[in-house]
Amino acid sequence: MRPDEGRARLAALGFAADDVETLFAHFDDAERRGKLGHGHARIEWLETQAPDPTARPEKTVSTPGFDAWESRGTLGYLVLARICADLVAREPDPVRVVAADAFPTGHLGYWVRRLADAGLVAALTATSPARLPHPAGGRPVVGTNPLAVGLPDPAGRPIVVDASMGAVTYGDVIRGAARPEELVPFGGPQAHKAFALALGLEGLVQSFVGDRYGIVLVAAKPQADGAAARLRERAAGLRLPGDS
């Protein structure tokens, strides 16, 4: 999809110009990184939904160590964009936990990379509708519930880890690259480990936002320098998660 077409289609949904840029930047980054389930196909997906382009999130709790946000019907992408901008403008001292009801949130590596580029170390998880069954089978119990970690490196590239607990992503199913029955916990014989992580992360998020889809983000000023650089040195030139 050409950038002008993508932006035009988002604008046609009623989004203001700054929101169009925020959304397209996220989708285009996913597309360029090969995360096609979160890329331009999501513009087509949004056209089948009923987003409220006028909604705006609100920070309802603000303390030195914890913020809570309410989406007020805002798309999760735009909620996370506001949260990241707020964290960069009001730096954690040294740690802040942020919780919000937010959905959909896209590829989480995008958001922790933004924070890592600003010098913050971050861990982010997000929940979704139940899509993964128990390894023993049955109906879906938990979301794919990805976990992303961003490690800043002032002298180089951040390390960005972003892993879904599914063998495939729901985005792959949406774009026809995977069958719905392939949406199971990853790991084959060890799938119970991915299921356990998905279950734990779902409980973590629900502990803050209740029975809604949402995010929990931990952002901090690093207290020791050089973590990303040391890991790159150990890898001796091998590609690490998040590298282009």
Number of C-alpha atoms within 10 A of each C-alpha: 12 9 12 9 10 21 20 14 17 22 16 12 17 14 20 13 13 9 19 21 16 13 22 21 16 22 25 20 17 21 17 12 13 12 18 20 23 26 25 23 18 19 19 15 12 13 13 9 9 8 15 14 17 11 14 15 21 16 16 10 12 12 9 13 15 15 18 19 23 19 20 14 17 21 20 22 21 23 25 24 17 16 22 20 13 12 18 17 10 10 18 18 11 13 18 20 19 23 26 28 28 28 23 20 24 23 26 27 24 21 26 30 25 19 24 26 19 18 20 26 26 26 24 22 25 32 29 20 15 14 20 29 20 17 19 7 10 9 10 14 16 24 26 33 29 24 23 22 26 29 25 29 21 15 9 11 17 26 24 26 19 19 18 23 26 24 18 21 23 24 20 19 16 17 18 11 14 16 13 15 11 16 21 25 28 21 15 12 8 11 18 16 16 23 26 16 18 27 20 14 23 26 16 17 24 19 12 17 20 12 12 16 22 27 30 26 25 20 28 21 19 16 7 6 12 14 16 19 19 11 12 18 11 9 11 8 8 10 10 13 14 17 12 8
